[in-house]
């Protein structure tokens, strides 16, 4: 069974696989820039209660498998990650600010897929009550 996130009124397991690329696919995420990108993404995720399950920083793209709370949409998560990391990376590395003079390190688009663990059998009410809630449904 997956580790569910539990809040006062919700029990959830929301995971996204997200990928985004640098503008013009320039291969600028290497060396110290790649390490700083990884550290920034970790900090941003921790501040928003997002758990990074797996992730990698390529030379021109970022892959992440994340688990997030129900209050955050995938679009908001991407916005937080791309906006903050772009600004902070360009402040730290002047060569990035020169190359991306419009202050947009990341390309506009992104890929996002929901990682699912629910099967058709799991959607039935008895299973839901027994596994998640812990008892049989009331008749």
N, CA, C and O atoms as CSV, one atom per row, in Angstrom:
chain,resi,resn,atom,element,x,y,z
A,1,UNK,N,N,0.841,-1.188,0.000
A,1,UNK,CA,C,0.000,0.000,0.000
A,1,UNK,C,C,0.882,1.245,0.000
A,1,UNK,O,O,1.925,1.272,0.653
A,2,UNK,N,N,0.464,2.267,-0.727
A,2,UNK,CA,C,1.245,3.502,-0.745
A,2,UNK,C,C,1.136,4.238,0.592
A,2,UNK,O,O,0.218,4.012,1.380
A,3,UNK,N,N,2.092,5.112,0.813
A,3,UNK,CA,C,2.032,5.961,1.999
A,3,UNK,C,C,1.112,7.135,1.679
A,3,UNK,O,O,1.444,7.998,0.866
A,4,UNK,N,N,-0.036,7.153,2.326
A,4,UNK,CA,C,-1.004,8.210,2.075
A,4,UNK,C,C,-0.657,9.449,2.904
A,4,UNK,O,O,-0.152,9.352,4.022
A,5,UNK,N,N,-0.939,10.601,2.327
A,5,UNK,CA,C,-0.833,11.858,3.070
A,5,UNK,C,C,-2.131,12.032,3.831
A,5,UNK,O,O,-3.215,11.882,3.267
A,6,UNK,N,N,-2.022,12.343,5.093
A,6,UNK,CA,C,-3.216,12.498,5.923
A,6,UNK,C,C,-3.284,13.909,6.476
A,6,UNK,O,O,-2.337,14.403,7.089
A,7,UNK,N,N,-4.425,14.548,6.247
A,7,UNK,CA,C,-4.730,15.850,6.815
A,7,UNK,C,C,-5.997,15.711,7.640
A,7,UNK,O,O,-6.521,14.608,7.795
A,8,UNK,N,N,-6.490,16.812,8.165
A,8,UNK,CA,C,-7.662,16.725,9.030
A,8,UNK,C,C,-8.902,16.216,8.294
A,8,UNK,O,O,-9.744,15.557,8.902
A,9,UNK,N,N,-9.030,16.508,7.001
A,9,UNK,CA,C,-10.228,16.105,6.269
A,9,UNK,C,C,-9.950,15.307,4.994
A,9,UNK,O,O,-10.880,14.970,4.261
A,10,UNK,N,N,-8.693,15.008,4.729
A,10,UNK,CA,C,-8.377,14.300,3.484
A,10,UNK,C,C,-7.340,13.208,3.709
A,10,UNK,O,O,-6.488,13.297,4.592
A,11,UNK,N,N,-7.442,12.192,2.893
A,11,UNK,CA,C,-6.418,11.160,2.786
A,11,UNK,C,C,-6.118,11.072,1.290
A,11,UNK,O,O,-7.018,10.824,0.487
A,12,UNK,N,N,-4.858,11.275,0.917
A,12,UNK,CA,C,-4.569,11.349,-0.516
A,12,UNK,C,C,-3.213,10.751,-0.854
A,12,UNK,O,O,-2.354,10.577,0.010
A,13,UNK,N,N,-3.047,10.445,-2.121
A,13,UNK,CA,C,-1.782,9.984,-2.676
A,13,UNK,C,C,-1.688,10.562,-4.083
A,13,UNK,O,O,-2.022,9.891,-5.060
A,14,UNK,N,N,-1.236,11.796,-4.181
A,14,UNK,CA,C,-1.155,12.487,-5.463
A,14,UNK,C,C,0.310,12.584,-5.866
A,14,UNK,O,O,1.126,13.181,-5.163
A,15,UNK,N,N,0.624,11.989,-7.006
A,15,UNK,CA,C,1.994,12.022,-7.508
A,15,UNK,C,C,1.981,12.511,-8.949
A,15,UNK,O,O,1.132,12.115,-9.748
A,16,UNK,N,N,2.934,13.375,-9.265
A,16,UNK,CA,C,3.087,13.896,-10.622
A,16,UNK,C,C,4.485,13.596,-11.133
A,16,UNK,O,O,5.464,13.684,-10.391
A,17,UNK,N,N,4.567,13.240,-12.406
A,17,UNK,CA,C,5.848,13.171,-13.100
A,17,UNK,C,C,5.903,14.431,-13.942
A,17,UNK,O,O,5.084,14.612,-14.844
A,18,UNK,N,N,6.858,15.303,-13.659
A,18,UNK,CA,C,6.940,16.567,-14.385
A,18,UNK,C,C,8.308,16.708,-15.048
A,18,UNK,O,O,9.326,16.266,-14.515
A,19,UNK,N,N,8.303,17.329,-16.216
A,19,UNK,CA,C,9.526,17.576,-16.976
A,19,UNK,C,C,9.405,18.962,-17.591
A,19,UNK,O,O,8.360,19.315,-18.137
A,20,UNK,N,N,10.482,19.750,-17.501
A,20,UNK,CA,C,10.514,21.017,-18.215
A,20,UNK,C,C,11.927,21.258,-18.722
A,20,UNK,O,O,12.889,20.683,-18.213
A,21,UNK,N,N,12.040,22.115,-19.732
A,21,UNK,CA,C,13.315,22.315,-20.426
A,21,UNK,C,C,13.747,23.773,-20.342
A,21,UNK,O,O,12.952,24.668,-20.057
A,22,UNK,N,N,15.039,23.977,-20.602
A,22,UNK,CA,C,15.558,25.336,-20.666
A,22,UNK,C,C,15.092,25.985,-21.966
A,22,UNK,O,O,14.810,25.297,-22.947
A,23,UNK,N,N,15.015,27.288,-21.965
A,23,UNK,CA,C,14.598,28.008,-23.162
A,23,UNK,C,C,15.612,27.750,-24.272
A,23,UNK,O,O,16.821,27.794,-24.044
A,24,UNK,N,N,15.116,27.486,-25.452
A,24,UNK,CA,C,15.901,27.157,-26.646
A,24,UNK,C,C,16.711,25.877,-26.478
A,24,UNK,O,O,17.598,25.597,-27.285
A,25,UNK,N,N,16.417,25.100,-25.444
A,25,UNK,CA,C,17.118,23.849,-25.130
A,25,UNK,C,C,18.640,24.050,-25.004
A,25,UNK,O,O,19.416,23.139,-25.291
A,26,UNK,N,N,19.053,25.244,-24.575
A,26,UNK,CA,C,20.479,25.474,-24.321
A,26,UNK,C,C,20.933,24.532,-23.219
A,26,UNK,O,O,20.220,24.328,-22.237
A,27,UNK,N,N,22.107,23.964,-23.381
A,27,UNK,CA,C,22.642,22.999,-22.413
A,27,UNK,C,C,23.461,23.743,-21.348
A,27,UNK,O,O,24.690,23.686,-21.333
A,28,UNK,N,N,22.750,24.435,-20.467
A,28,UNK,CA,C,23.407,25.266,-19.454
A,28,UNK,C,C,23.383,24.641,-18.060
A,28,UNK,O,O,24.031,25.160,-17.151
A,29,UNK,N,N,22.658,23.550,-17.869
A,29,UNK,CA,C,22.538,22.932,-16.548
A,29,UNK,C,C,23.649,21.907,-16.354
A,29,UNK,O,O,23.416,20.699,-16.404
A,30,UNK,N,N,24.846,22.406,-16.133
A,30,UNK,CA,C,25.986,21.516,-15.921
A,30,UNK,C,C,26.883,22.120,-14.856
A,30,UNK,O,O,26.891,23.331,-14.636
A,31,UNK,N,N,27.634,21.256,-14.203
A,31,UNK,CA,C,28.562,21.699,-13.174
A,31,UNK,C,C,27.864,22.358,-11.998
A,31,UNK,O,O,26.902,21.824,-11.447
A,32,UNK,N,N,28.361,23.516,-11.627
A,32,UNK,CA,C,27.849,24.240,-10.464
A,32,UNK,C,C,26.396,24.693,-10.652
A,32,UNK,O,O,25.637,24.767,-9.686
A,33,UNK,N,N,26.018,24.993,-11.885
A,33,UNK,CA,C,24.637,25.409,-12.162
A,33,UNK,C,C,23.676,24.249,-11.902
A,33,UNK,O,O,22.604,24.453,-11.331
A,34,UNK,N,N,24.041,23.049,-12.310
A,34,UNK,CA,C,23.189,21.878,-12.090
A,34,UNK,C,C,23.040,21.581,-10.602
A,34,UNK,O,O,21.946,21.263,-10.135
A,35,UNK,N,N,24.138,21.685,-9.860
A,35,UNK,CA,C,24.084,21.425,-8.422
A,35,UNK,C,C,23.204,22.464,-7.735
A,35,UNK,O,O,22.387,22.123,-6.880
A,36,UNK,N,N,23.369,23.724,-8.109
A,36,UNK,CA,C,22.550,24.786,-7.510
A,36,UNK,C,C,21.080,24.620,-7.890
A,36,UNK,O,O,20.199,24.871,-7.068
A,37,UNK,N,N,20.806,24.202,-9.123
A,37,UNK,CA,C,19.425,23.954,-9.551
A,37,UNK,C,C,18.799,22.874,-8.684
A,37,UNK,O,O,17.678,23.033,-8.202
A,38,UNK,N,N,19.515,21.782,-8.487
A,38,UNK,CA,C,19.012,20.694,-7.643
A,38,UNK,C,C,18.720,21.175,-6.228
A,38,UNK,O,O,17.671,20.861,-5.666
A,39,UNK,N,N,19.641,21.932,-5.653
A,39,UNK,CA,C,19.456,22.425,-4.289
A,39,UNK,C,C,18.273,23.384,-4.186
A,39,UNK,O,O,17.503,23.323,-3.227
A,40,UNK,N,N,18.128,24.265,-5.168
A,40,UNK,CA,C,16.996,25.203,-5.164
A,40,UNK,C,C,15.661,24.476,-5.264
A,40,UNK,O,O,14.713,24.809,-4.553
A,41,UNK,N,N,15.588,23.485,-6.147
A,41,UNK,CA,C,14.340,22.740,-6.298
A,41,UNK,C,C,13.988,22.005,-5.008
A,41,UNK,O,O,12.817,21.922,-4.640
A,42,UNK,N,N,14.991,21.474,-4.325
A,42,UNK,CA,C,14.742,20.815,-3.038
A,42,UNK,C,C,14.195,21.810,-2.019
A,42,UNK,O,O,13.245,21.502,-1.298
A,43,UNK,N,N,14.790,23.000,-1.956
A,43,UNK,CA,C,14.346,24.023,-1.005
A,43,UNK,C,C,12.927,24.486,-1.307
A,43,UNK,O,O,12.112,24.635,-0.396
A,44,UNK,N,N,12.632,24.710,-2.574
A,44,UNK,CA,C,11.294,25.164,-2.973
A,44,UNK,C,C,10.265,24.101,-2.615
A,44,UNK,O,O,9.198,24.423,-2.093
A,45,UNK,N,N,10.572,22.849,-2.887
A,45,UNK,CA,C,9.638,21.761,-2.573
A,45,UNK,C,C,9.424,21.636,-1.071
A,45,UNK,O,O,8.291,21.451,-0.625
A,46,UNK,N,N,10.480,21.732,-0.292
A,46,UNK,CA,C,10.321,21.645,1.160
A,46,UNK,C,C,9.440,22.774,1.691
A,46,UNK,O,O,8.633,22.558,2.595
A,47,UNK,N,N,9.589,23.968,1.140
A,47,UNK,CA,C,8.806,25.100,1.627
A,47,UNK,C,C,7.320,24.973,1.276
A,47,UNK,O,O,6.482,25.589,1.935
A,48,UNK,N,N,6.985,24.192,0.258
A,48,UNK,CA,C,5.589,24.022,-0.174
A,48,UNK,C,C,5.003,22.671,0.224
A,48,UNK,O,O,3.913,22.321,-0.228
A,49,UNK,N,N,5.697,21.909,1.053
A,49,UNK,CA,C,5.234,20.593,1.514
A,49,UNK,C,C,5.114,19.597,0.357
A,49,UNK,O,O,4.201,18.772,0.325
A,50,UNK,N,N,6.047,19.690,-0.588
A,50,UNK,CA,C,6.104,18.784,-1.735
A,50,UNK,C,C,7.269,17.823,-1.491
A,50,UNK,O,O,8.371,18.249,-1.145
A,51,UNK,N,N,7.018,16.535,-1.671
A,51,UNK,CA,C,8.050,15.526,-1.464
A,51,UNK,C,C,8.602,15.093,-2.807
A,51,UNK,O,O,7.844,14.696,-3.692
A,52,UNK,N,N,9.909,15.165,-2.967
A,52,UNK,CA,C,10.561,14.695,-4.194
A,52,UNK,C,C,10.859,13.212,-4.010
A,52,UNK,O,O,11.646,12.829,-3.145
A,53,UNK,N,N,10.223,12.383,-4.833
A,53,UNK,CA,C,10.452,10.936,-4.767
A,53,UNK,C,C,11.699,10.584,-5.569
A,53,UNK,O,O,12.573,9.858,-5.096
A,54,UNK,N,N,11.767,11.107,-6.783
A,54,UNK,CA,C,12.942,10.942,-7.637
A,54,UNK,C,C,13.090,12.201,-8.459
A,54,UNK,O,O,12.121,12.925,-8.689
A,55,UNK,N,N,14.305,12.457,-8.899
A,55,UNK,CA,C,14.519,13.623,-9.733
A,55,UNK,C,C,15.891,13.590,-10.361
A,55,UNK,O,O,16.806,12.934,-9.862
A,56,UNK,N,N,16.023,14.306,-11.464
A,56,UNK,CA,C,17.328,14.436,-12.098
A,56,UNK,C,C,17.380,15.745,-12.874
A,56,UNK,O,O,16.381,16.220,-13.415
A,57,UNK,N,N,18.573,16.302,-12.906
A,57,UNK,CA,C,18.814,17.528,-13.663
A,57,UNK,C,C,19.699,17.154,-14.837
A,57,UNK,O,O,20.865,16.804,-14.659
A,58,UNK,N,N,19.136,17.228,-16.049
A,58,UNK,CA,C,19.918,16.982,-17.263
A,58,UNK,C,C,20.588,18.269,-17.705
A,58,UNK,O,O,20.462,19.292,-17.032
A,59,UNK,N,N,21.286,18.237,-18.804
A,59,UNK,CA,C,21.959,19.447,-19.279
A,59,UNK,C,C,20.986,20.505,-19.785
A,59,UNK,O,O,21.287,21.698,-19.748
A,60,UNK,N,N,19.814,20.065,-20.259
A,60,UNK,CA,C,18.847,21.039,-20.777
A,60,UNK,C,C,17.427,20.784,-20.286
A,60,UNK,O,O,16.479,21.350,-20.830
A,61,UNK,N,N,17.264,19.945,-19.270
A,61,UNK,CA,C,15.918,19.663,-18.763
A,61,UNK,C,C,15.961,19.147,-17.329
A,61,UNK,O,O,17.014,18.764,-16.819
A,62,UNK,N,N,14.797,19.146,-16.694
A,62,UNK,CA,C,14.656,18.648,-15.324
A,62,UNK,C,C,13.520,17.634,-15.297
A,62,UNK,O,O,12.440,17.895,-15.826
A,63,UNK,N,N,13.759,16.486,-14.687
A,63,UNK,CA,C,12.743,15.444,-14.460
A,63,UNK,C,C,12.490,15.372,-12.970
A,63,UNK,O,O,13.437,15.378,-12.183
A,64,UNK,N,N,11.219,15.303,-12.561
A,64,UNK,CA,C,10.907,15.119,-11.140
A,64,UNK,C,C,9.681,14.247,-10.986
A,64,UNK,O,O,8.712,14.382,-11.733
A,65,UNK,N,N,9.728,13.358,-10.020
A,65,UNK,CA,C,8.556,12.602,-9.581
A,65,UNK,C,C,8.278,13.100,-8.179
A,65,UNK,O,O,9.087,12.908,-7.271
A,66,UNK,N,N,7.125,13.744,-8.003
A,66,UNK,CA,C,6.830,14.399,-6.733
A,66,UNK,C,C,5.503,13.930,-6.157
A,66,UNK,O,O,4.622,13.467,-6.881
A,67,UNK,N,N,5.381,14.055,-4.867
A,67,UNK,CA,C,4.135,13.812,-4.162
A,67,UNK,C,C,3.734,15.141,-3.545
A,67,UNK,O,O,4.548,15.796,-2.894
A,68,UNK,N,N,2.486,15.542,-3.745
A,68,UNK,CA,C,2.091,16.874,-3.306
A,68,UNK,C,C,0.785,16.850,-2.515
A,68,UNK,O,O,0.017,15.893,-2.614
A,69,UNK,N,N,0.531,17.891,-1.736
A,69,UNK,CA,C,-0.725,17.978,-0.991
A,69,UNK,C,C,-1.888,18.310,-1.925
A,69,UNK,O,O,-1.684,18.771,-3.048
A,70,UNK,N,N,-3.089,18.074,-1.455
A,70,UNK,CA,C,-4.277,18.276,-2.292
A,70,UNK,C,C,-4.535,19.738,-2.613
A,70,UNK,O,O,-5.218,20.030,-3.595
A,71,UNK,N,N,-4.023,20.650,-1.835
A,71,UNK,CA,C,-4.312,22.073,-2.051
A,71,UNK,C,C,-3.544,22.683,-3.228
A,71,UNK,O,O,-3.835,23.806,-3.639
A,72,UNK,N,N,-2.568,21.949,-3.771
A,72,UNK,CA,C,-1.752,22.481,-4.861
A,72,UNK,C,C,-2.082,21.797,-6.184
A,72,UNK,O,O,-2.087,20.569,-6.276
A,73,UNK,N,N,-2.353,22.597,-7.196
A,73,UNK,CA,C,-2.569,22.035,-8.531
A,73,UNK,C,C,-1.218,21.833,-9.216
A,73,UNK,O,O,-0.209,22.403,-8.800
A,74,UNK,N,N,-1.212,21.030,-10.249
A,74,UNK,CA,C,0.042,20.789,-10.974
A,74,UNK,C,C,0.568,22.077,-11.592
A,74,UNK,O,O,1.778,22.302,-11.611
A,75,UNK,N,N,-0.322,22.923,-12.097
A,75,UNK,CA,C,0.099,24.182,-12.711
A,75,UNK,C,C,0.770,25.107,-11.688
A,75,UNK,O,O,1.772,25.751,-11.998
A,76,UNK,N,N,0.224,25.170,-10.486
A,76,UNK,CA,C,0.815,26.007,-9.440
A,76,UNK,C,C,2.184,25.476,-9.020
A,76,UNK,O,O,3.113,26.251,-8.788
A,77,UNK,N,N,2.302,24.165,-8.925
A,77,UNK,CA,C,3.585,23.565,-8.548
A,77,UNK,C,C,4.653,23.934,-9.571
A,77,UNK,O,O,5.748,24.360,-9.205
A,78,UNK,N,N,4.334,23.769,-10.850
A,78,UNK,CA,C,5.279,24.117,-11.915
A,78,UNK,C,C,5.622,25.597,-11.852
A,78,UNK,O,O,6.783,25.976,-12.007
A,79,UNK,N,N,4.618,26.432,-11.625
A,79,UNK,CA,C,4.852,27.875,-11.527
A,79,UNK,C,C,5.842,28.187,-10.405
A,79,UNK,O,O,6.790,28.944,-10.614
A,80,UNK,N,N,5.635,27.620,-9.229
A,80,UNK,CA,C,6.543,27.853,-8.111
A,80,UNK,C,C,7.961,27.406,-8.444
A,80,UNK,O,O,8.921,28.138,-8.202
A,81,UNK,N,N,8.092,26.199,-9.001
A,81,UNK,CA,C,9.406,25.640,-9.279
A,81,UNK,C,C,10.164,26.434,-10.343
A,81,UNK,O,O,11.331,26.775,-10.152
A,82,UNK,N,N,9.507,26.724,-11.451
A,82,UNK,CA,C,10.182,27.401,-12.553
A,82,UNK,C,C,10.465,28.867,-12.242
A,82,UNK,O,O,11.555,29.363,-12.527
A,83,UNK,N,N,9.500,29.551,-11.667
A,83,UNK,CA,C,9.639,30.979,-11.401
A,83,UNK,C,C,10.763,31.254,-10.396
A,83,UNK,O,O,11.653,32.065,-10.654
A,84,UNK,N,N,10.712,30.582,-9.269
A,84,UNK,CA,C,11.705,30.822,-8.219
A,84,UNK,C,C,13.101,30.384,-8.637
A,84,UNK,O,O,14.073,31.109,-8.426
A,85,UNK,N,N,13.199,29.197,-9.231
A,85,UNK,CA,C,14.522,28.701,-9.610
A,85,UNK,C,C,15.149,29.575,-10.692
A,85,UNK,O,O,16.355,29.814,-10.655
A,86,UNK,N,N,14.369,30.053,-11.646
A,86,UNK,CA,C,14.898,30.908,-12.709
A,86,UNK,C,C,15.468,32.199,-12.133
A,86,UNK,O,O,16.587,32.595,-12.459
A,87,UNK,N,N,14.705,32.835,-11.292
A,87,UNK,CA,C,15.138,34.105,-10.704
A,87,UNK,C,C,16.407,33.925,-9.871
A,87,UNK,O,O,17.359,34.694,-10.008
A,88,UNK,N,N,16.417,32.913,-9.012
A,88,UNK,CA,C,17.561,32.707,-8.120
A,88,UNK,C,C,18.814,32.236,-8.865
A,88,UNK,O,O,19.927,32.617,-8.503
A,89,UNK,N,N,18.643,31.420,-9.890
A,89,UNK,CA,C,19.801,30.981,-10.681
A,89,UNK,C,C,20.423,32.146,-11.442
A,89,UNK,O,O,21.646,32.251,-11.529
A,90,UNK,N,N,19.589,33.015,-11.990
A,90,UNK,CA,C,20.126,34.149,-12.739
A,90,UNK,C,C,20.771,35.191,-11.829
A,90,UNK,O,O,21.675,35.910,-12.254
A,91,UNK,N,N,20.313,35.276,-10.578
A,91,UNK,CA,C,20.979,36.168,-9.627
A,91,UNK,C,C,22.365,35.649,-9.281
A,91,UNK,O,O,23.303,36.433,-9.139
A,92,UNK,N,N,22.501,34.347,-9.145
A,92,UNK,CA,C,23.775,33.745,-8.722
A,92,UNK,C,C,24.782,33.631,-9.874
A,92,UNK,O,O,25.984,33.790,-9.662
A,93,UNK,N,N,24.301,33.358,-11.080
A,93,UNK,CA,C,25.198,33.122,-12.214
A,93,UNK,C,C,24.998,34.201,-13.289
A,93,UNK,O,O,24.022,34.146,-14.036
A,94,UNK,N,N,25.906,35.174,-13.376
A,94,UNK,CA,C,25.763,36.273,-14.345
A,94,UNK,C,C,25.737,35.809,-15.804
A,94,UNK,O,O,25.093,36.441,-16.642
A,95,UNK,N,N,26.435,34.706,-16.111
A,95,UNK,CA,C,26.440,34.240,-17.502
A,95,UNK,C,C,25.041,33.777,-17.938
A,95,UNK,O,O,24.711,33.844,-19.122
A,96,UNK,N,N,24.227,33.314,-16.999
A,96,UNK,CA,C,22.846,32.940,-17.344
A,96,UNK,C,C,22.000,34.185,-17.594
A,96,UNK,O,O,21.169,34.217,-18.501
A,97,UNK,N,N,22.227,35.201,-16.778
A,97,UNK,CA,C,21.476,36.448,-16.960
A,97,UNK,C,C,21.807,37.067,-18.320
A,97,UNK,O,O,20.931,37.639,-18.969
A,98,UNK,N,N,23.045,36.958,-18.746
A,98,UNK,CA,C,23.451,37.503,-20.043
A,98,UNK,C,C,22.833,36.695,-21.191
A,98,UNK,O,O,22.355,37.263,-22.173
A,99,UNK,N,N,22.850,35.370,-21.055
A,99,UNK,CA,C,22.316,34.516,-22.120
A,99,UNK,C,C,20.802,34.627,-22.215
A,99,UNK,O,O,20.255,34.670,-23.318
A,100,UNK,N,N,20.119,34.673,-21.081
A,100,UNK,CA,C,18.655,34.779,-21.038
A,100,UNK,C,C,18.282,36.188,-20.621
A,100,UNK,O,O,17.786,36.400,-19.514
A,101,UNK,N,N,18.513,37.135,-21.483
A,101,UNK,CA,C,18.337,38.547,-21.160
A,101,UNK,C,C,16.887,38.911,-20.830
A,101,UNK,O,O,16.652,39.946,-20.206
A,102,UNK,N,N,15.925,38.106,-21.224
A,102,UNK,CA,C,14.522,38.374,-20.900
A,102,UNK,C,C,14.116,37.819,-19.554
A,102,UNK,O,O,12.936,37.849,-19.206
A,103,UNK,N,N,15.070,37.310,-18.787
A,103,UNK,CA,C,14.864,36.737,-17.463
A,103,UNK,C,C,14.007,35.475,-17.478
A,103,UNK,O,O,13.378,35.147,-16.472
A,104,UNK,N,N,13.975,34.774,-18.587
A,104,UNK,CA,C,13.228,33.517,-18.677
A,104,UNK,C,C,14.214,32.392,-18.963
A,104,UNK,O,O,14.590,32.164,-20.112
A,105,UNK,N,N,14.622,31.703,-17.927
A,105,UNK,CA,C,15.559,30.592,-18.072
A,105,UNK,C,C,14.868,29.362,-18.650
A,105,UNK,O,O,15.455,28.622,-19.440
A,106,UNK,N,N,13.611,29.149,-18.250
A,106,UNK,CA,C,12.867,27.960,-18.654
A,106,UNK,C,C,11.951,28.258,-19.830
A,106,UNK,O,O,11.433,29.367,-19.960
A,107,UNK,N,N,11.754,27.262,-20.684
A,107,UNK,CA,C,10.801,27.391,-21.789
A,107,UNK,C,C,9.390,27.463,-21.218
A,107,UNK,O,O,9.162,27.093,-20.067
A,108,UNK,N,N,8.457,27.934,-22.014
A,108,UNK,CA,C,7.084,28.133,-21.540
A,108,UNK,C,C,6.395,26.851,-21.099
A,108,UNK,O,O,5.756,26.826,-20.047
A,109,UNK,N,N,6.511,25.818,-21.863
A,109,UNK,CA,C,5.735,24.604,-21.615
A,109,UNK,C,C,6.359,23.666,-20.612
A,109,UNK,O,O,7.449,23.908,-20.093
A,110,UNK,N,N,5.646,22.594,-20.354
A,110,UNK,CA,C,6.122,21.536,-19.469
A,110,UNK,C,C,5.312,20.283,-19.734
A,110,UNK,O,O,4.255,20.333,-20.363
A,111,UNK,N,N,5.817,19.162,-19.248
A,111,UNK,CA,C,5.106,17.891,-19.313
A,111,UNK,C,C,4.696,17.523,-17.899
A,111,UNK,O,O,5.489,17.652,-16.966
A,112,UNK,N,N,3.469,17.068,-17.734
A,112,UNK,CA,C,2.995,16.637,-16.427
A,112,UNK,C,C,2.067,15.444,-16.611
A,112,UNK,O,O,1.115,15.505,-17.390
A,113,UNK,N,N,2.345,14.361,-15.892
A,113,UNK,CA,C,1.486,13.175,-15.927
A,113,UNK,C,C,1.208,12.747,-14.499
A,113,UNK,O,O,2.087,12.802,-13.639
A,114,UNK,N,N,-0.003,12.328,-14.258
A,114,UNK,CA,C,-0.371,11.819,-12.949
A,114,UNK,C,C,0.094,10.374,-12.858
A,114,UNK,O,O,-0.146,9.584,-13.771
A,115,UNK,N,N,0.754,10.030,-11.771
A,115,UNK,CA,C,1.216,8.673,-11.554
A,115,UNK,C,C,0.149,7.981,-10.732
A,115,UNK,O,O,-0.088,8.348,-9.581
A,116,UNK,N,N,-0.499,6.982,-11.315
A,116,UNK,CA,C,-1.632,6.359,-10.647
A,116,UNK,C,C,-1.330,4.995,-10.063
A,116,UNK,O,O,-0.500,4.244,-10.576
A,117,UNK,N,N,-2.029,4.691,-8.968
A,117,UNK,CA,C,-1.913,3.380,-8.348
A,117,UNK,C,C,-3.290,2.760,-8.156
A,117,UNK,O,O,-3.411,1.718,-7.513
A,118,UNK,N,N,-4.318,3.376,-8.698
A,118,UNK,CA,C,-5.683,2.905,-8.494
A,118,UNK,C,C,-6.096,2.022,-9.670
A,118,UNK,O,O,-5.951,2.410,-10.830
A,119,UNK,N,N,-6.610,0.833,-9.358
A,119,UNK,CA,C,-7.136,-0.053,-10.381
A,119,UNK,C,C,-8.656,-0.025,-10.318
A,119,UNK,O,O,-9.234,0.561,-9.401
A,120,UNK,N,N,-9.299,-0.654,-11.287
A,120,UNK,CA,C,-10.754,-0.672,-11.323
A,120,UNK,C,C,-11.349,-1.357,-10.090
A,120,UNK,O,O,-12.386,-0.935,-9.577
A,121,UNK,N,N,-10.691,-2.405,-9.625
A,121,UNK,CA,C,-11.191,-3.117,-8.446
A,121,UNK,C,C,-11.106,-2.251,-7.189
A,121,UNK,O,O,-11.939,-2.366,-6.290
A,122,UNK,N,N,-10.106,-1.397,-7.136
A,122,UNK,CA,C,-9.924,-0.562,-5.952
A,122,UNK,C,C,-10.992,0.512,-5.824
A,122,UNK,O,O,-11.215,1.028,-4.728
A,123,UNK,N,N,-11.650,0.854,-6.906
A,123,UNK,CA,C,-12.650,1.914,-6.877
A,123,UNK,C,C,-13.933,1.454,-6.187
A,123,UNK,O,O,-14.734,2.287,-5.764
A,124,UNK,N,N,-14.136,0.163,-6.070
A,124,UNK,CA,C,-15.364,-0.332,-5.436
A,124,UNK,C,C,-15.403,0.088,-3.972
A,124,UNK,O,O,-14.369,0.143,-3.307
A,125,UNK,N,N,-16.591,0.380,-3.477
A,125,UNK,CA,C,-16.766,0.891,-2.116
A,125,UNK,C,C,-16.241,-0.031,-1.025
A,125,UNK,O,O,-15.571,0.463,-0.117
A,126,UNK,N,N,-16.495,-1.326,-1.051
A,126,UNK,CA,C,-15.983,-2.144,0.056
A,126,UNK,C,C,-14.469,-2.040,0.209
A,126,UNK,O,O,-13.960,-1.931,1.325
A,127,UNK,N,N,-13.757,-2.075,-0.904
A,127,UNK,CA,C,-12.301,-1.978,-0.823
A,127,UNK,C,C,-11.892,-0.642,-0.217
A,127,UNK,O,O,-11.028,-0.592,0.659
A,128,UNK,N,N,-12.507,0.429,-0.678
A,128,UNK,CA,C,-12.178,1.755,-0.190
A,128,UNK,C,C,-12.368,1.851,1.316
A,128,UNK,O,O,-11.502,2.370,2.020
A,129,UNK,N,N,-13.472,1.364,1.804
A,129,UNK,CA,C,-13.742,1.435,3.234
A,129,UNK,C,C,-12.806,0.550,4.045
A,129,UNK,O,O,-12.322,0.959,5.101
A,130,UNK,N,N,-12.551,-0.654,3.562
A,130,UNK,CA,C,-11.738,-1.595,4.328
A,130,UNK,C,C,-10.291,-1.128,4.400
A,130,UNK,O,O,-9.690,-1.155,5.474
A,131,UNK,N,N,-9.717,-0.698,3.268
A,131,UNK,CA,C,-8.306,-0.339,3.239
A,131,UNK,C,C,-8.051,1.053,3.802
A,131,UNK,O,O,-7.185,1.220,4.661
A,132,UNK,N,N,-8.777,2.036,3.341
A,132,UNK,CA,C,-8.485,3.417,3.730
A,132,UNK,C,C,-9.106,3.771,5.078
A,132,UNK,O,O,-8.429,4.324,5.944
A,133,UNK,N,N,-10.366,3.465,5.260
A,133,UNK,CA,C,-11.068,3.876,6.464
A,133,UNK,C,C,-10.901,2.851,7.581
A,133,UNK,O,O,-10.886,3.221,8.755
A,134,UNK,N,N,-10.777,1.573,7.240
A,134,UNK,CA,C,-10.462,0.567,8.235
A,134,UNK,C,C,-11.610,-0.274,8.710
A,134,UNK,O,O,-11.444,-1.044,9.656
A,135,UNK,N,N,-12.773,-0.164,8.097
A,135,UNK,CA,C,-13.899,-1.017,8.505
A,135,UNK,C,C,-14.858,-1.198,7.328
A,135,UNK,O,O,-14.741,-0.510,6.314
A,136,UNK,N,N,-15.784,-2.104,7.466
A,136,UNK,CA,C,-16.790,-2.362,6.427
A,136,UNK,C,C,-17.727,-1.166,6.282
A,136,UNK,O,O,-17.942,-0.444,7.256
A,137,UNK,N,N,-18.290,-0.936,5.095
A,137,UNK,CA,C,-19.254,0.157,4.945
A,137,UNK,C,C,-20.541,-0.134,5.698
A,137,UNK,O,O,-20.940,-1.285,5.879
A,138,UNK,N,N,-21.175,0.943,6.129
A,138,UNK,CA,C,-22.452,0.793,6.847
A,138,UNK,C,C,-23.543,0.468,5.846
A,138,UNK,O,O,-23.532,0.978,4.725
A,139,UNK,N,N,-24.474,-0.365,6.235
A,139,UNK,CA,C,-25.570,-0.767,5.340
A,139,UNK,C,C,-26.773,0.147,5.499
A,139,UNK,O,O,-27.786,-0.043,4.825
